[in-house]
Structure formats: structure tokens, C-alpha cells
Amino acid sequence: MAKEGSGSILQFAPFQSSVDEGFWHRLSSLKLNKFGIDDSPIPISGFFAPCSHPQVSNYLTLLAESLPSDSNEESSIPAFNRGNRNRCSVPGILYNTNTMESFHGLDKQGLLKAEAKKIWEDIHSGKVLEDSAVLSRFLLISFADLKKWSFHYWFAFPALILDPPATLVDLRPASQWFTLEEAESVSTACNEWRNSSVTADVPFFLVSVGSDSRAAVRHLKDWETCQDDGQKLLFAFYDPCHLPNNPGWPLRNFLAFICARWNLKTVHFLCYRENRGFADLSLSLVGEALITISQGWREHQCVPNAVGWELNKGRKVPRCINLAKSMDPTRLAISAADLNLKLMRWRALPSLNLDILFSIKCLLLGAGTLGCQVARMLMAWGVRKITLVDNGRVAMSNPLRQSLYTLDDCLNGGDFKATAAVRSLQRIFPAVVAEGVVMAIPMPGHPVSSQEENSVLEDCRRLNDLIGSHDVIFLLTDTRESRWLPTLLCANTNKITITAALGFDSFLVMRHGPGPFNSTPDLKVEMPNSLSDVLDNLALTNTDGKQRLGCYFCNDVVAPTDSTSNRTLDQQCTVTRPGLAPIASALAVELLVGILHHPYGIFAEAEIANSNNGGSSELPLGILPHQIRGSLPHFQQMTLVGHSSNSCTACCSTVVSEYRKRGMQFILQAINHPTFLEDLTGLTELMRSANTFQLDWDDEIEDADDECIEL
């Protein structure tokens, strides 16, 4: 290129930005999981490299690793490997606002001046000599709309304004400025500089060419030693720009540094560019500029004006990117599903333990009105692993009350509820790990023939395996007797067990206490995974001496028996007010979340509303009751406590011990003989004693009447 006309103003090609999708995903994760509503400035890093194509400029790029890590440990400064020749890192600052109004309301000129001041201070303090990348500091403001997955942002690349502007004396391809011998030596020296892990990402440097045509590349701090009269000295920088007539944006602050630091009036500069990873002096430019500055430039306190907001298609407006369309629908669903939970941790519930909710495995026995609602509520709380057990089929009357089913599920005799419910859950949330198990639950009071015994015992074993492989069991079946075997198995394995039961206009939601063979509650919001090996620890109390909470059957004085035979239609169906099931289901799931966040989990004591127990005020989710009983006619709800009974047909030490000794034969006997459980637990004797007491009391009354005197 021919020599430029003397006196023209030196013009620079603006920096251009590029943001990888990974940056926005990382920012979203940090916003939800770490920063919350904290809108303090965040240190970030950008990356650029010398231009490597004659027709395409390199951008300043932000990647996922431009942001700090998700952990709260160590520094908040981004961590990455240095010495990458393709990624010269430069420091930046991110202002991510909480609202669109805050984004538009930012003092953009003030933020730009603040970053320019940092560059000015780095020039005068000498920091540039140690880390020249600070000359290319940048600024990013943004607003992340995490509901719509759209991101509004605006870059600024602060550049100190020379006043008056620098005058361009000469600008030509470097291959025309050097002799052939010098050019070869400069290329070799620059390639060595770029290939060294120590200097590959140092963007500003010196190139000296001696009288013998030998070139050397040096650090800026070596400027004093390069002042030999016979040397050509050029101030070089990695130029991201490809234009043949304009140097790139980094030269602006480089010239400001040169004249402020060394008070030079004439500067020769090298715009270093590459082709296929090697120095290309036909693309690189060498220029000469004249700089005239006012006396104030020598003073630290006099900060020059700055420019640098990136243009968007020639206009000074922010940019916007929407990632919703480019994201996998399942990934979008997961992010959206978790959004409400993660927002809870910003202010309302910082102690919310999402890890335990995401990993816990829930078994729902019953996929009817309650089962459908509980499954939906569990997913809303972030539970991802759900198994539903039911042997019924979807009937025409079900879809209106059972929210997971539609008319299609009722056709051709009806699909099995367990499998239809799983399909529905997966349509609602593709990331759910759901399984449907079609099986009947063996029940006491429903005798089986010898031909059916093997099948029933297989169901018992399968139910035992299911309970053993899950962390939480929900008892949501229609009949009282269908809850007996699961209650026994849960008491045996010390599982978190929650019952929800409906009447016509009333409901019961309760958590079962730990089983009679429980170990010391030394866990913190963790479920017990194993039982004590000591089988003689049969007690109604926990190891701290306090009485265990009861199960669903602890208040009964008769064993569960057949409640479905010889019943009219309204007695066979679960006839309830439609609003009852959603209320009870929601309370059941909320009760589980309370257990998981209580420091003693399943061993937590019961609390009731308006109690004087001071511990409840310290729990983030409030009190943790044992039983919740509700009445729709009065729109009332009560919290009650019921302790374990030593005559309980499901969870007392006598029953659990007998089950451990005899296994499936014990269950078979309980199924086939209605009075077996009452005889075993002493309920038969208790009822006999109660009847005797009643007769004695009646006799006393009759005697008393005989003694009365009529006046």
C-alpha cells in the first residue's frame, strides 16, 4: 500500500463482540443458584486473538468460562488456563440487572468513565507493564429474562480520547515496511513469541530490529533497554481487525499509554495479524503516528474522556438474543420447572435444599384422585423420581376428578391407571423419571384360596422390594385395609410414610412415626437407610426416651377387614366433595417437604398450631405436625398428635417382630384370618375387658336406681 497523505486523522476499527450460548447458560445458573437478587458487578474475562483471515475480523468472545464458577469457594474471579495462543484473555466487568427498567436506567456514561478511570490508573501505576491486557478492559451490561430465556446486553470497550487526535503519517503492509531479511526475522521472532506458553496471550509487546536485520520481541517493561540508535523499534499489538486501512481498537489505549508513560511524540506501531496460525506480514500493518497532548496528560488526576459503546447495526442500542427456540425442549422444561424453586432461595427460603428434592424417590400407592394430585405436587416441588402402583383401569368417571387422565385413557375398556399416569407425567414434564407398576396390594380380611397363595405372596414380595428401593411412601389407596401391609413394611424398614385419606367432606393427612426398631436420629435432613441390627430394641419410644408418633392404625381398636363387600354403589366409590382431594394432596406433599427440611427428619417431634414449642419458629417452613384433619362444612383445619399404641395391628413391636420371624407366612395368616391380628396384639382381650367394664358400670347404675326414693 502506498504511503498515506500526511496530516490525516488516525481512525480505528471498533471492537466487535460475540457471546457463546454457554455464557448465557452459565450466567442463568449463577443468577438462580448463587447471585439471586445481588446485582453487584461481576468480574469476567473476554477472549480474542489476532486476525487470522484477510476478510474476517476476530471478535472479543465470551464463553462459559468467562464467568466465575458455581461454587462459593475461593475467588469469584473466573479461572482458566493461560498461555492459549487462540484465546488472549482480557479483564471485564459485568453489570447484570434484576429488571428491564434497571437495565435501561443504568448510568451508561458513568459506567464507561469508571472503567476508563481504571485503565488510566493502570497506566500511571505501571500495572500495564506487568499485565498489558488491562489496556483492553471492557464493560458488559445485561438483563437476563429467565422466564423467556431472552438476554438483553450491551458491550462497551472504553477507549481514552487523545486530544487532539493522533495524526497518521504512514500506514502500509508490514511486508513493504521491512526489508526481506528483516521481514523474515520479524516473522520468526513473532512466531516464537506466539508459540511460547509464557507469552502467547500477551497482547502488547515491543519488536526491535537491529542494524544487522535481526529482530527480537520483548515485553513492554524492556523499553528502556531498546533505546539503541541503530534499532528500529515498533510498539506491537495483537490486532483483531482485518481492514487494510485501519488498525484495530486496542491501539487507541496503547497510544494513550505510550504518550502518557514515555511522552513520545512519534510512534511506530505494528498491527500484528496472522494467517493459518503464523505471522503474516502482508496482512499485518506498520504505521507511524504523531501524538500531541496537553500538559494534563502527565497528571494522574486528569482522566481523559472516553468512548466505546458498541453499535448495533449502526445504532447506539442494546442487543437481544433469545435462546428458547435453539434449546432442547426437555432442557427448557427442566429450566422452567426449576425456576420457581430456585427463585424461592433468593429471599423467601434461602435454606431450601433442592438437591434432596431432586434426588429423592417417591412411591405412590394408589393412582386415583389422590395419587394424581400428589404426583403433580411432587413434580412442582422438584421431585423427579416417582413410582405409581395401582391395578385399576381408567373409567369414564375418572378424568374429571383424576387430573392425569383424559377421555382417550378410558376407551377400549380403559388403560391401566399406573401406566396412563406415567404417560401423562412424562407429557407434562419430559425429564421426570416415572414408573407405573400394575399390581394389587394384598389386604387382611380378603382371604385367598390355596391356588391364589403363590400369586398373593409374589405381590407381597414385590411390594416389599418397591418400598425398600424408595425413600418416601405415600398411602393413597381407597380402602383402610389396603393400607395395612404397606404400613407394616414401612414400619419394618423405617421409611418416611405419609397417609392421605378422604371422607365425603373431611380429610386426614398424617405422617407415620418411625418404626419400633429405630436407631439414634443422628441425621440431618437425610432419610434413614438402614435399621439397627439389634432386634431386641422393641419400644414405643425413640432412643431419647420420647414416645413414638403413631401410624394410621394406632388409634384403631379393631383390625382392618373387608370394607368393600356387600356395599351399595355410593359406598363402593370414593364419594367426596371435588375440592377435598387437591387440598389433602397438597398438604401431604407439603408435609413431606417439611420432614425433609427438619434436622431430625422422620424422628421429628409433632408440633401443633399455636403451640408453645419454640423450635418451630426456627424452621424455615413452619411447624411440622403429626396429623392434619380438615372439615369442608366448617372450612376448618386442625393439627393433632397421636402417639403409637402397643396394640397397633400394623406398627407395634409385637406385629413387626412377628413379621420378621415368620415373613410371608405371617402376612398370609393375617390375610386369611380376620381375628388373627386382634388376637396377636391383645385387642381381643382389650375389647373383652372393655365389655366387662361396661357391664359392671351398668349394674352399678341399676343398683343406684333401686336405692332412689320417690318423693
N, C-alpha and C positions, 0 to 999 in steps of 0.2 A: 504493500500500500504506500502511496506517495505521502510525503510529509504534509501534515495539516497546516493550514494557514495560521500564522501567529496571531494570538490575541483572542481566539475563540474560548468560550467558557467550557470547562471540563464537565461533561454530563455523564451520569452513571445509570446503568440499567438496574431498576429496582429488584430487590429480592422477591422471589415467589415462594409461596408456601404450599405444602402438601401434607395432608393428615391421613395416616393409615387408619382403617377401621378399628384395628386393635387398640389404638389410643383411646377412641371413644368408649370401647367396651371396658377398658381398664378404668377410665375416668368414672364411668357409671358404677362400677364395682366399688371404687373408693368412696364415691359420693354416698352410696347406700350403706356401706359397711363400716366406713371409717370416719369420713368427714361430717356426715349428717348436715346440719344447718350451719356448720362452721364455714364461713366464706373467706377465711384468711388466705392471703396469697400463697400459692404452692410453687416451690422451685421445680422446674422441669428442665429437660435438655432437648435440644434440637440437633439434627444431623444434616450435614451437607458435604459435598465433595467437589473437587474441581470439575469444570465442564469436560465431558468426555465424548461429545458429539458435535460436529460442526454446525448442526442445525437445531440443537435442543439444549436449552439451559438446564442446569441442575437446580432442584428446589431445596429449600430448607424443609426437612421432613420430620414429622413427629410420629413416633412408634409407641407401642405399648410400654416399652422400657424407658420411654421419656419421662414417665411418671414415677413417683415413689412406689415402693412395694406395698402390698396389702397389710403386711404385719405392722404392729405398733412398736416393734423393736428397733433399736439403733436410730440412725439418722433418717430424716424424711427426704434427704436428697436422693435423686434417682441413682441406681447403681448399674453400671455397665462396664464392659471390658474396653480398656483404652488400647490404642495402637492399631485400630482398624482403618486401613487406608481408604476405604469406601464410606466411612462414617466419621467425619470430623465433628466432634461434639462441641456445641456452644451453649452457654447457660441462658435460661429464660425464666420468666415468671408467669404464672397463670392466675388470673382472677376469675373464678367460676362463681357466678351469682346464683341466688336461690330463686329469683323470679325474673320474668322477662322485663318487668318495669325497672328492676335494679340494673339489668344489663344495659338497657337504653339510658339509664340515668347515671352511668359511670362518668366520672370526670376524665374523659379520654386525653385531653391535652395535659392535664395534671399528671396522669399516669405516665405519659410519654416523657414529660420533663423529669419525672422521678427516675426513670430508667436512664435517661441521658445524663443525669447527675451522677449515677453510679459509674457510667463509662468515664466521665470527666474525672471523678475521684480516682478511678483505677489508673488513668493516665498519669496523674500527678503523684500518686503514691508509689508508682513503679510496679504495680501488680501486673501491668501489661507485659513487662519484660519477663516475668515468670510464667504467665499464662496468657498468651496473646489472644486466646479465644474470647476473652471478655470484651474485646472490641466489637464483637458481633452479637452482643446481648440482644435479646428480643422479648417481646411482650405479647401475651395472648389473653384476650378476654372472651368469656363464653357463658352461655346458659344452656344447660342440659335438660331438655324436657323428657323425662324418663317415662312418662306415660305414652308419648307418641314416638319415642326413640328419634327425636329430631334434636339437632345441636346447632345453635347459633354461635358464631365465633368471628373474631376479627384479630388479625395479626398486626403488630407494629414492629418495625425494625429501626430503632432510633438511630438517627444519623446527625452528628453535630454539624451545624451550618458554618462553613467558612465565610467570613465577611471581611473583605469582598470575596467572591467565589474564586476558586483556583482557575488559572488560565492554562489552557492546553497549548503546549509548544509543539509537541510531536507525538504521534501515535502510529505505530506500524507493527506488522507481524514481527515477532522476535527473530525469526529466521532472516529478516532483512536488516536487523539492527546489529547482530553479531556476525563476525566472520565465520566461515565454515568450521574452522578449528575451534573457535570459541563456542559455537553452537553445539558442536559435538560434546565438548567438555561440560557445558551447562546442562545438556540433556542427561549426561551420565550422572552428574552430581545431584540433579533433582530426582532422578530415579532412585538413587541410593537413599536420599532423604525420605522419599515416599515408601521405600521398602523396609525401612527400619521401624520396628515396633515402638521405638522411643520417640520418633519424630513424625511418623506417618500422619498423625492427626494434629500437628502443629500448623495452624493455617497462615501464620505470618512469619516471615523469615528474611534473611539477607542473602543475596547472591553477589559474590565478588569474583571478578575476572582479572587475573594478574596480567602483567605485560608479556608473560610467556603463554598467554591464552588459556591458562589452566583456571578452571572455575572451582569455587567452593561455596557450599551452602552453610550458613551459620545462623545461630539464634540471634534475636534482636539485642540481647544483652551484650553481644560481642561487637556492637557497633564501634566502640572506641578503638578496638584493635584493627579495624578495617580502614583506617584513615591514611593509607599509603598513597603517595601522589600518583603512582603509576597504575592504580587499580580502578577498574570500573565497578561501581557499587550500585546495586539496584535493590530497592525495597520490594520484596516479592510477597504475593499472597495467593491463596487458592481462589481462583476466580470461577464462580458457578455460571457466569454468563457466557453465551456463545457468540454474541454480536461482534462483528469485526471492527466497529467504530466506537464502541463504548466499553469501558471497564465495568466490572460488576460492583454492586452496592458496598461490599466490605472495604473498598478502597477509600470511601468517604471518611470513616473514623480512623483509618490507617493514616491518611494525610493529616488529620487533626492531631493525632498522636505525634507524628514526626515533627510537625512545626511547633507543637507545644513542648515537646521533650527536648529537641535539639535545635530549635529555632532555625531550621533550614528554609531557605528561600526558593531553592531549586531542588526538585525531587525527580529522580529517575525511578520508575516503577516497572515491575514485571507482573503482568496478569497471567499467572501460570494456569495452563489448560492441558488436557491430555487427550489421547486417542488410544483406545484399546488398552488402557492401563499404563501407558508410558507417556513420557513428556512429548508434547507435540509443539515445536516452536513455530510451526506455520499457523497454528491456531492461537497460540499464546501471543500476547501483545506486550510491547515495550513502549512506554510513554515518558514524556518529560512534562512536568507541570511547574508553573510558577505560583508561589503562595505568598500573599501579602496579608498580614494580620495586624490587628490593632494591639496596642500595648496590653490591653486587658487579658489577652490570651495567655500571658505569662503568669497571671494571677489565679490562684486556686479557687478563690471565692467567686470569680466571674464565670458562671456556667453559660456556655453558648446556647442559643436557641437550637431546637431540634425538629426534624421532620421524620416521617417514616410509616404512617398508617398505610397499610396495603390497600390498593384499589381493587374493587370488584367490578370487572368489565368496564373499567374506566371511571367508576363512580366510587365515592367515599361512603360505602355502605358495607355492613357486615355480610358474611356468607352464612348459608344454612345448608345442612346436609341431613337427609332423613334415611335412616338405616333400616326402617321397618320392612321395606319391600325386599331388601337384599338379605335379610336374616332368615334363617331356617324357621318355619312356623313353630316347631316344637321349642326351639330355643327362645323365640319370642314369648311363647306361652309360659315358659318357666320364669323368664324375667318379669313378666307381668304378674304372674301369680305370687312371686316373692316380694313384689314391690310394696304392698300394704304392710307386710310383716316387717320388712326392713325399715320402712318409714316409722313404724312403732318405736324402733330403737333410737330414733333421733331425739325424741323428747319424752314421749309418753311412757315408754317401757325400755329403758336402756339395758336392763338386765335380761331381756328376752333371750332365751337360749335356743336359737334356731337350729343349731347342729343336732340337738337331741330330737327336735321335732322332725327334722328331715330324715333322720336315720331310724326312728322308732318303727316297729312293726306291729300293726293292729289287726286283731282277729275279731270280726263281727259275726256273731252267731244270730242269724236272722237277717234276711234281706227284704223285709217288708217295709211298712210305713216308717218304723224307727230306723231300721238298717239303712234305708236310702238317705234319710236325713243325716244320720250320724256320719256316713261316708262323705257326704258333701261338706259337712262342717269340718271333718278331719282334714280334707284337702285344703280348705280355706285357711287352716292353721299351719299348713306346710307339710302335713304328713303325706308321705309318698308311697308307703308300703302298706297295702290294705288287702286283707283276705276276707271274702264273704262266704258264709256257709248257709245253705238253705236247700231243701229238697222240693220246694213248691214250684208251681208254674205260674206265669203271669196271667191273671184272669182279667176279664173285661172291666171289672170294677176297680182294678188296681191303679191304672195310670193317674187318675185324678188325685189320689192320696199319696201314692208312692212315686216320688219325683224322678226316679231314674228310668221309668218305663214309659213307653208310648204305645199307641194302638198296634203298631207293627209287631210288637213283642207278644201281643195277645192272640195273633192269628194262628190258624192251624193247631189248635189245642194249646197254644201258649208256650213260649220258651221257658226254660228253667230260669228262675229268678237270679240265681247266683251268676250264671253266665251272661244273662241280659244286663245285669247291673254292672258287671265288669266292662262290657262293651260301652255302656253309657259313660262310665267314669273315664274311659280312655278317649271317648269323643270329647268330653268336657276338658280333659287335661291329658294330652298325649304322653306326658312324662311320668304319669302315675304307674307304679308297679303293682297292678291289681291281679288277683287270682280269685276265681269262683270255684267253690267246691260244692258239688251236689251230693248231699248225704243227709240222712235222718239222724237225729240225736236220740239215742235210747233213753227211755223215761221210766221211772218207777210207776207202778200202777197200770202199766201196759204190758201184761205178760206175753211172752213169746213161746212158741212151740219148740220142740226139740229140733225140728227141721230148720227153724229160723235162728237158732242159737249162734251158729258159726258166723252168719251174716251180721247179727247184732254185735257180737264180740269184736268183729273186724271193725265195725263202726266205732266201737268204744276205743279200740287201739288207735284208729285214725284220728279221732278227736283228741286223744291224749297227745299224739305226736304234734298235731296242729297247735295245741296250747303250749306245748314245750318249745316250739320254734317261734313263738311270738312273745312280744313284751307286754302287750296290753290286751285284755279280753273284754269285749262288750257283750253283755247278755241282753239280747233284744228280741227274744222269741215271744210267741203269743201266749204260751201256757206256763203255769207255775212249775209243773213237773219237768218241763224241758230245760229248766234252768238248774235242776239239781245236779246232774252229772258234771256239767262244766264248773259249777261252784265247788264241788268236791275236788276236781282235778286242779283247779286254780289254788285252792287252799293247800293242796299237797305240794304244789310247786312254787307257792308264794308269789303268784303273779298279780300284777295290778288288775283288778276286776271291777268293772262298773256295770251296774244294772239300771235299766230304764224300763218302767212298766206303766201301762196306761189303764185307766178306768174310763167310764163314759165321760166324765167331766173332771177327773182328777188324775194326778200322776205321781210317781215316785222315781226319784233319781238318787242313787246311792253308790258309794264306793265300799267295797268289801275290805275288811281289815286284813292284816297279814294272817297267814295260816298258823296253826298251833305249833309247828316246828319252825320257828323263825330264829334267825341269828341276829347278832348285835347290829343295830342300824347305824353303821359307820359310813354310809354312803352319802354323797351329796348329789342330789338330783340324778341318781342313777338307779336303775332297776336292779333288784337282787337277781343274780344269775344262778345262784346255787343255794341249796338248803344245807343246814347243819347236818353233819354226819351222825350227830348224837340223837338217836331215836327216842331216848327216854326223856327228852326235854318237852314233855307234854304239859302245856299250861294254857290258862286263859289270859295270861298277862304277857306283855312284852318283857324283854330282858331287863328293862329298867323298872319292872315291878308294876307298871300301869296296865290296866285291863285292856285286852284287845277290842278293837271295834268289831261289831257283828257283821254277818253276811245277810243275804236276802232271806234266809230261812231261820235266823236266830230267834225271831220273835214268835215262831210258829209252835203250836203245841200238838200238831198232828203232822204226820209225814205227808209229802206230796203224793198225790194219787191222780187217777184219771179224771180230768176235768172237761173232757170233750164228748164222752159218750152220753147218750140219752139227753141231748141238749137241743133246744129249738134253734132255728136259724139265727136269730139275733144273739143267741148265746154262743153259737159256734164261731161267728165272725167277731172280729175286734171292732165293736161299735163304739166309736169315740167321737167327740167333737173334733172337727178337722184341724183346729188350731192347736190342739194338745200336743201332737207328735213333734212339730217343729220346736215348740218350747222345751219339751223334755229332752229332745235330741241335742239341742244347743247347750243346755245345762250339763248334759252328760259329757260332752266334749270339753266344755269349759272346766268341768271338774277334773278331767284328765290333765289338762294343761296346768291347773293349779297343783296337782300332785307332782308333776314333772319339775315344777319350779320350787317346790318346797324342799328345804335342806334335808328332811328325813323321808321324803318320798312316801312309800306305802306305809311307813311307820308313823306318819304324822298324826298327832292328836286331832280330835274333832273340835271344831270351833262352831259356834252358833252366832247368829246375828245379834248385835248389841251385847255380846259377852264382854267380860272384863279381862279376857285373855290378852295381855299386852303384845304377844308375839304377832298377832295378825296385822298390826299396824306396820310391821317391818316387812311384810310380804308384798311384793310388787303387784300381785293380782288380788290382794284382799284375803278374806278368811277362806279357810278350807274346811267346809262342813262334811259331815258324815252322810246325812240324809237330807234331801230336799223334797218336801211334799207340797204340791200345788193344787189349788182348787179354782177352777174357772168360774163357777157360780158366784164366788165371792171375790174373784181376782186377787187371791191371797197366795202367799208362799211362805212356808215355814222351814226352818233348819232344825233338825232334831239329831239326837245322838242315841244310838242303840248299841250296847256292848254285847260281846259274844256270850253265847249260852253253852253251858256244859252238857246240854241235852239237844244241841242243834243236830239235825239229821244230815247236815252237809259239811260243816266245818269244825265240829268239835274234835277233840283229840281222840275220843273213842272211835268215831267213824273213820277219821284219817288213818289212825293206827291199824284198824281192821282192814282197810283198803290196802295198806302197804303189806300186810301179812298175806292176804288172800287174793289180791289183784282182781282179775276179771270175774272170778267165781263169786266174789263179794258183790260186784255190780249186778251180776245175773240174778243173785238171790234177792237183791233189793228191787229189781225189776219185777220179778215173778211173785213175790210175797208182799202184799200191801202192808202188813203189820211188822215186817222184819225190822225196819229202821226204828219204829217206835219201841219195839222190844229191846233193841240193842242200846238205844240211847237213854232208856228209862222213862220215856214219855208215857208208856203204857202204865207203869207203876204210878207215875205222877198223876195221870188222869184218874186212876183208881183212888188215889189218896184224896184228890180234889172232890170226887163224888162222895166219898165217905164224909169228908169235912162238910159238904153241903147238907147231907142228910142229918148229921149231928146238929148243925146250926138250925135246921128246920124243926127238929124235935124240941130244941130249946125254946123256940118261939111258941110252939104249941103248948108247952108246959106253962110258959108265961101267960098265955091267954087264959088257961084254966084258972089261974090264980086271980084273974081280974074280977072285981066286984062291980056289978052293975048298980048304979045309983038311980 
